């Protein structure tokens, strides 16, 4: 699994602590909030609006959702493996 981080792509290690996974999930949730606000500000009714910009923002949201799902899956695995 790979996640975006401040320094590029970071691998989700099976050795990440639950706290690290929670922090990453929270960071991704904040990123998604910002991306969704930007997407919501896009005026789709404006004929001069760039559809490419909207498509790029939509791809960003989809990528962040995928990364968040990967972190959630890793947290589920960690929780089920906990003693």
Z-matrix of the N, CA and C atoms (Angstrom, degrees):
N
C 1 1.458
C 2 1.516 1 109.24
N 3 1.324 2 116.51 1 142.85
C 4 1.452 3 120.30 2 177.90
C 5 1.519 4 108.90 3 -129.06
N 6 1.312 5 115.59 4 142.27
C 7 1.450 6 122.18 5 179.52
C 8 1.511 7 109.42 6 -128.57
N 9 1.307 8 115.91 7 150.90
C 10 1.459 9 119.21 8 173.76
C 11 1.518 10 107.87 9 -75.55
N 12 1.283 11 115.47 10 141.02
C 13 1.457 12 120.85 11 174.21
C 14 1.511 13 107.51 12 -138.58
N 15 1.308 14 116.61 13 175.71
C 16 1.465 15 119.72 14 -178.18
C 17 1.518 16 111.24 15 -57.53
N 18 1.322 17 117.25 16 -29.49
C 19 1.446 18 119.87 17 -177.43
C 20 1.510 19 113.78 18 -100.49
N 21 1.319 20 118.57 19 16.67
C 22 1.459 21 121.30 20 -178.92
C 23 1.515 22 110.48 21 113.72
N 24 1.346 23 116.07 22 -142.03
C 25 1.457 24 119.54 23 -179.30
C 26 1.517 25 110.17 24 -86.97
N 27 1.308 26 115.11 25 136.15
C 28 1.466 27 120.63 26 177.76
C 29 1.518 28 107.87 27 -126.05
N 30 1.297 29 115.70 28 137.54
C 31 1.451 30 119.95 29 -179.54
C 32 1.520 31 109.53 30 -81.46
N 33 1.345 32 116.09 31 138.32
C 34 1.449 33 120.56 32 173.73
C 35 1.512 34 106.18 33 -81.72
N 36 1.303 35 114.67 34 108.82
C 37 1.449 36 120.72 35 -176.77
C 38 1.518 37 110.17 36 -85.55
N 39 1.323 38 117.27 37 142.90
C 40 1.459 39 118.78 38 175.41
C 41 1.525 40 111.09 39 -66.09
N 42 1.334 41 117.09 40 -10.22
C 43 1.457 42 121.35 41 -179.55
C 44 1.526 43 112.75 42 -97.13
N 45 1.340 44 117.10 43 4.01
C 46 1.463 45 119.82 44 176.50
C 47 1.522 46 108.42 45 -67.23
N 48 1.324 47 115.50 46 138.53
C 49 1.461 48 119.36 47 178.70
C 50 1.525 49 109.46 48 -74.07
N 51 1.312 50 114.24 49 162.98
C 52 1.459 51 119.40 50 177.80
C 53 1.528 52 110.15 51 -61.02
N 54 1.337 53 117.29 52 -36.41
C 55 1.463 54 120.30 53 177.58
C 56 1.524 55 111.62 54 -63.60
N 57 1.327 56 117.07 55 -41.55
C 58 1.475 57 120.58 56 177.55
C 59 1.524 58 110.38 57 -63.43
N 60 1.318 59 116.58 58 -41.98
C 61 1.468 60 120.21 59 179.19
C 62 1.524 61 110.56 60 -64.92
N 63 1.320 62 117.21 61 -41.54
C 64 1.474 63 120.34 62 178.10
C 65 1.523 64 111.23 63 -62.73
N 66 1.340 65 116.28 64 -42.40
C 67 1.469 66 119.36 65 178.29
C 68 1.526 67 111.05 66 -62.00
N 69 1.326 68 116.11 67 -42.03
C 70 1.469 69 119.76 68 179.05
C 71 1.524 70 110.54 69 -65.07
N 72 1.320 71 116.80 70 -41.23
C 73 1.475 72 120.27 71 178.25
C 74 1.525 73 110.03 72 -62.48
N 75 1.320 74 117.06 73 -43.89
C 76 1.466 75 120.35 74 179.63
C 77 1.530 76 110.34 75 -63.38
N 78 1.344 77 117.35 76 -41.59
C 79 1.470 78 120.98 77 178.67
C 80 1.527 79 110.40 78 -61.05
N 81 1.325 80 115.61 79 -43.67
C 82 1.463 81 119.37 80 179.31
C 83 1.523 82 111.74 81 -66.22
N 84 1.323 83 117.38 82 -36.85
C 85 1.464 84 120.04 83 177.08
C 86 1.525 85 110.87 84 -62.64
N 87 1.333 86 117.09 85 -41.10
C 88 1.469 87 120.72 86 177.45
C 89 1.529 88 110.40 87 -65.74
N 90 1.328 89 116.54 88 -40.71
C 91 1.462 90 120.48 89 177.41
C 92 1.527 91 110.17 90 -61.00
N 93 1.326 92 116.23 91 -44.75
C 94 1.467 93 120.21 92 178.97
C 95 1.524 94 111.32 93 -61.88
N 96 1.331 95 117.35 94 -41.90
C 97 1.469 96 120.05 95 177.53
C 98 1.518 97 110.48 96 -56.50
N 99 1.326 98 116.46 97 -46.98
C 100 1.459 99 120.53 98 -178.67
C 101 1.528 100 110.88 99 -65.29
N 102 1.328 101 116.64 100 -42.99
C 103 1.473 102 120.22 101 -179.94
C 104 1.526 103 111.21 102 -64.52
N 105 1.318 104 116.85 103 -39.72
C 106 1.464 105 119.92 104 179.32
C 107 1.523 106 111.71 105 -68.72
N 108 1.339 107 116.91 106 -35.83
C 109 1.468 108 119.02 107 176.21
C 110 1.522 109 110.27 108 -64.42
N 111 1.336 110 117.13 109 -42.31
C 112 1.467 111 120.12 110 178.39
C 113 1.526 112 110.43 111 -62.64
N 114 1.313 113 116.12 112 -42.56
C 115 1.456 114 120.23 113 179.58
C 116 1.528 115 110.29 114 -64.61
N 117 1.333 116 116.96 115 -40.36
C 118 1.460 117 121.14 116 178.73
C 119 1.514 118 112.85 117 -65.16
N 120 1.325 119 117.11 118 -28.14
C 121 1.467 120 121.17 119 179.07
C 122 1.518 121 112.39 120 -78.07
N 123 1.304 122 116.84 121 -12.62
C 124 1.462 123 120.47 122 179.71
C 125 1.522 124 108.21 123 -67.90
N 126 1.296 125 115.65 124 125.98
C 127 1.465 126 120.74 125 179.80
C 128 1.515 127 108.39 126 -88.69
N 129 1.320 128 116.02 127 93.85
C 130 1.459 129 120.95 128 -176.66
C 131 1.521 130 112.39 129 -71.15
N 132 1.340 131 116.74 130 -19.02
C 133 1.468 132 119.13 131 179.99
C 134 1.521 133 112.10 132 -83.13
N 135 1.328 134 117.09 133 -11.58
C 136 1.462 135 121.69 134 -179.95
C 137 1.519 136 109.10 135 -78.43
N 138 1.355 137 117.30 136 115.83
C 139 1.467 138 119.14 137 -179.27
C 140 1.524 139 112.98 138 -61.82
N 141 1.339 140 118.12 139 -20.67
C 142 1.450 141 121.27 140 179.69
C 143 1.524 142 112.70 141 -87.74
N 144 1.328 143 116.76 142 -5.53
C 145 1.469 144 119.87 143 -178.59
C 146 1.522 145 109.45 144 -68.12
N 147 1.296 146 114.79 145 143.79
C 148 1.461 147 120.52 146 -178.94
C 149 1.524 148 110.19 147 -80.45
N 150 1.326 149 116.57 148 115.75
C 151 1.460 150 119.27 149 177.10
C 152 1.519 151 110.43 150 -68.97
N 153 1.329 152 116.23 151 -26.95
C 154 1.460 153 119.90 152 177.06
C 155 1.517 154 111.80 153 -64.74
N 156 1.327 155 116.79 154 -36.64
C 157 1.458 156 121.06 155 177.58
C 158 1.516 157 111.34 156 -66.09
N 159 1.329 158 116.13 157 -41.56
C 160 1.466 159 120.58 158 178.29
C 161 1.522 160 109.57 159 -66.15
N 162 1.314 161 116.61 160 -41.60
C 163 1.472 162 119.93 161 179.40
C 164 1.524 163 110.74 162 -64.19
N 165 1.322 164 117.08 163 -39.91
C 166 1.466 165 120.72 164 179.06
C 167 1.524 166 110.40 165 -64.91
N 168 1.329 167 117.01 166 -42.30
C 169 1.466 168 120.15 167 178.24
C 170 1.518 169 110.88 168 -65.20
N 171 1.314 170 116.62 169 -38.26
C 172 1.467 171 120.64 170 178.07
C 173 1.525 172 110.11 171 -63.69
N 174 1.328 173 117.39 172 -42.18
C 175 1.474 174 120.58 173 176.87
C 176 1.525 175 111.26 174 -62.84
N 177 1.334 176 116.38 175 -39.65
C 178 1.469 177 120.06 176 178.24
C 179 1.527 178 110.77 177 -61.52
N 180 1.321 179 116.48 178 -43.75
C 181 1.466 180 120.99 179 178.85
C 182 1.527 181 109.90 180 -62.59
N 183 1.314 182 116.97 181 -45.38
C 184 1.465 183 120.34 182 179.86
C 185 1.526 184 111.24 183 -61.92
N 186 1.327 185 117.14 184 -40.78
C 187 1.471 186 120.74 185 179.45
C 188 1.526 187 110.58 186 -65.59
N 189 1.322 188 116.99 187 -41.48
C 190 1.466 189 119.94 188 178.69
C 191 1.521 190 111.07 189 -65.55
N 192 1.318 191 117.03 190 -39.05
C 193 1.470 192 119.99 191 176.86
C 194 1.521 193 111.41 192 -62.94
N 195 1.314 194 116.64 193 -40.19
C 196 1.465 195 120.74 194 178.18
C 197 1.524 196 110.19 195 -63.35
N 198 1.332 197 116.71 196 -45.10
C 199 1.465 198 120.29 197 179.57
C 200 1.528 199 110.84 198 -63.84
N 201 1.332 200 116.82 199 -39.87
C 202 1.460 201 120.03 200 178.74
C 203 1.527 202 110.54 201 -64.35
N 204 1.317 203 117.13 202 -39.64
C 205 1.463 204 120.62 203 177.35
C 206 1.529 205 110.56 204 -61.99
N 207 1.333 206 117.03 205 -39.80
C 208 1.463 207 121.08 206 178.67
C 209 1.528 208 110.99 207 -63.21
N 210 1.327 209 116.50 208 -41.32
C 211 1.468 210 120.01 209 178.34
C 212 1.526 211 109.78 210 -67.21
N 213 1.331 212 117.09 211 -42.70
C 214 1.464 213 120.02 212 178.38
C 215 1.523 214 110.95 213 -61.10
N 216 1.317 215 116.71 214 -40.97
C 217 1.473 216 119.97 215 177.09
C 218 1.530 217 110.99 216 -62.14
N 219 1.338 218 116.31 217 -42.09
C 220 1.462 219 120.05 218 179.14
C 221 1.525 220 110.39 219 -64.68
N 222 1.335 221 117.99 220 -37.97
C 223 1.468 222 120.72 221 177.59
C 224 1.528 223 110.10 222 -65.78
N 225 1.309 224 117.28 223 -39.81
C 226 1.474 225 120.34 224 178.56
C 227 1.522 226 110.71 225 -62.87
N 228 1.334 227 115.77 226 -43.56
C 229 1.477 228 119.32 227 178.09
C 230 1.527 229 110.78 228 -63.04
N 231 1.321 230 116.43 229 -42.27
C 232 1.469 231 120.10 230 -179.65
C 233 1.526 232 110.74 231 -64.99
N 234 1.330 233 116.82 232 -40.52
C 235 1.464 234 120.11 233 -179.61
C 236 1.524 235 111.15 234 -67.36
N 237 1.317 236 117.52 235 -38.05
C 238 1.469 237 119.92 236 -178.71
C 239 1.527 238 111.27 237 -74.53
N 240 1.324 239 117.38 238 -22.91
C 241 1.465 240 120.82 239 179.81
C 242 1.521 241 111.72 240 -89.27
N 243 1.332 242 117.14 241 -10.91
C 244 1.460 243 120.47 242 -178.46
C 245 1.525 244 110.13 243 -68.19
N 246 1.336 245 115.79 244 143.57
C 247 1.486 246 119.19 245 -179.23
C 248 1.516 247 112.43 246 -69.53
